[in-house]
Amino acid sequence: MRFFEFKPIKHIKPLTPPQARIHNIKANIDHSKRALKAEKDLQQRQAEAERQRKQRLGR
């Protein structure tokens, strides 16, 4: 690669306090959605395992 093909690095400015609050709120929403989905999946797996256990005992 030739020197003129390199692009300068763009600096990332720190967020202003209002922007930081919005960023944190959005991050918390995403985290909460993932946690809720994980909990629902766990409960569904547990319910399915319980149904299968009851079927085996019922035979």
Phi and psi in degrees as GROMACS dihedral restraints (atoms count N, CA, C in turn):
[ dihedral_restraints ]
;  ai    aj    ak    al  type     phi  dphi    fc
    3     4     5     6     1   -87.4    20    10
    4     5     6     7     1   157.5    20    10
    6     7     8     9     1   -58.4    20    10
    7     8     9    10     1   -39.6    20    10
    9    10    11    12     1   -72.5    20    10
   10    11    12    13     1   -10.7    20    10
   12    13    14    15     1   -81.6    20    10
   13    14    15    16     1   -16.8    20    10
   15    16    17    18     1   -74.8    20    10
   16    17    18    19     1   140.7    20    10
   18    19    20    21     1  -102.3    20    10
   19    20    21    22     1   144.0    20    10
   21    22    23    24     1   -66.4    20    10
   22    23    24    25     1   149.8    20    10
   24    25    26    27     1   -76.1    20    10
   25    26    27    28     1   129.2    20    10
   27    28    29    30     1   -87.2    20    10
   28    29    30    31     1   131.3    20    10
   30    31    32    33     1   -79.7    20    10
   31    32    33    34     1   142.2    20    10
   33    34    35    36     1   -97.2    20    10
   34    35    36    37     1   121.3    20    10
   36    37    38    39     1   -78.4    20    10
   37    38    39    40     1   148.1    20    10
   39    40    41    42     1   -66.5    20    10
   40    41    42    43     1   150.8    20    10
   42    43    44    45     1   -73.7    20    10
   43    44    45    46     1   146.7    20    10
   45    46    47    48     1   -73.7    20    10
   46    47    48    49     1   160.1    20    10
   48    49    50    51     1   -53.7    20    10
   49    50    51    52     1   -43.7    20    10
   51    52    53    54     1   -64.5    20    10
   52    53    54    55     1   -38.7    20    10
   54    55    56    57     1   -66.0    20    10
   55    56    57    58     1   -38.3    20    10
   57    58    59    60     1   -64.5    20    10
   58    59    60    61     1   -40.6    20    10
   60    61    62    63     1   -61.9    20    10
   61    62    63    64     1   -44.8    20    10
   63    64    65    66     1   -63.2    20    10
   64    65    66    67     1   -43.3    20    10
   66    67    68    69     1   -60.3    20    10
   67    68    69    70     1   -44.4    20    10
   69    70    71    72     1   -66.3    20    10
   70    71    72    73     1   -39.4    20    10
   72    73    74    75     1   -62.7    20    10
   73    74    75    76     1   -44.6    20    10
   75    76    77    78     1   -63.5    20    10
   76    77    78    79     1   -40.9    20    10
   78    79    80    81     1   -64.4    20    10
   79    80    81    82     1   -40.4    20    10
   81    82    83    84     1   -66.1    20    10
   82    83    84    85     1   -37.2    20    10
   84    85    86    87     1   -62.4    20    10
   85    86    87    88     1   -47.3    20    10
   87    88    89    90     1   -61.8    20    10
   88    89    90    91     1   -43.5    20    10
   90    91    92    93     1   -63.3    20    10
   91    92    93    94     1   -41.9    20    10
   93    94    95    96     1   -65.4    20    10
   94    95    96    97     1   -39.5    20    10
   96    97    98    99     1   -63.2    20    10
   97    98    99   100     1   -42.9    20    10
   99   100   101   102     1   -65.5    20    10
  100   101   102   103     1   -40.7    20    10
  102   103   104   105     1   -65.5    20    10
  103   104   105   106     1   -40.5    20    10
  105   106   107   108     1   -64.5    20    10
  106   107   108   109     1   -44.1    20    10
  108   109   110   111     1   -62.9    20    10
  109   110   111   112     1   -42.5    20    10
  111   112   113   114     1   -62.6    20    10
  112   113   114   115     1   -41.5    20    10
  114   115   116   117     1   -66.4    20    10
  115   116   117   118     1   -41.9    20    10
  117   118   119   120     1   -62.9    20    10
  118   119   120   121     1   -43.7    20    10
  120   121   122   123     1   -61.8    20    10
  121   122   123   124     1   -41.3    20    10
  123   124   125   126     1   -61.6    20    10
  124   125   126   127     1   -46.0    20    10
  126   127   128   129     1   -65.4    20    10
  127   128   129   130     1   -36.7    20    10
  129   130   131   132     1   -65.6    20    10
  130   131   132   133     1   -42.1    20    10
  132   133   134   135     1   -63.9    20    10
  133   134   135   136     1   -40.2    20    10
  135   136   137   138     1   -65.8    20    10
  136   137   138   139     1   -41.2    20    10
  138   139   140   141     1   -65.1    20    10
  139   140   141   142     1   -41.2    20    10
  141   142   143   144     1   -64.8    20    10
  142   143   144   145     1   -41.6    20    10
  144   145   146   147     1   -63.0    20    10
  145   146   147   148     1   -38.9    20    10
  147   148   149   150     1   -66.6    20    10
  148   149   150   151     1   -41.1    20    10
  150   151   152   153     1   -62.2    20    10
  151   152   153   154     1   -44.0    20    10
  153   154   155   156     1   -65.0    20    10
  154   155   156   157     1   -38.2    20    10
  156   157   158   159     1   -64.3    20    10
  157   158   159   160     1   -41.6    20    10
  159   160   161   162     1   -67.0    20    10
  160   161   162   163     1   -36.1    20    10
  162   163   164   165     1   -65.0    20    10
  163   164   165   166     1   -41.3    20    10
  165   166   167   168     1   -65.9    20    10
  166   167   168   169     1   -37.2    20    10
  168   169   170   171     1   -74.2    20    10
  169   170   171   172     1   -27.3    20    10
  171   172   173   174     1   -76.4    20    10
  172   173   174   175     1   -15.5    20    10
